[in-house]
């Protein structure tokens, strides 16, 4: 499977950092008139990032993630 076989990333915001070392990426999508929100949490622990509840990121989102480390 290649990345071209995967569905496109759904709209999402840029990573926000409400407190040092904790980032959130939020977004939402609709199905049959129902709106669902989603959130990915990124925790910095020393030199590594821990991603909780991952979401597929756009190219811009991946670039922002790369900037975090």
HELIX and SHEET records of a PDB file:
HELIX    1   1 UNK A    3  UNK A    5  5                                   3    
HELIX    2   2 UNK A   59  UNK A   68  1                                  10    
SHEET    1   A 4 UNK A  16  UNK A  19  0                                        
SHEET    2   A 4 UNK A  22  UNK A  31 -1                                        
SHEET    3   A 4 UNK A  34  UNK A  45 -1                                        
SHEET    4   A 4 UNK A  48  UNK A  52 -1                                        
END                                                                             
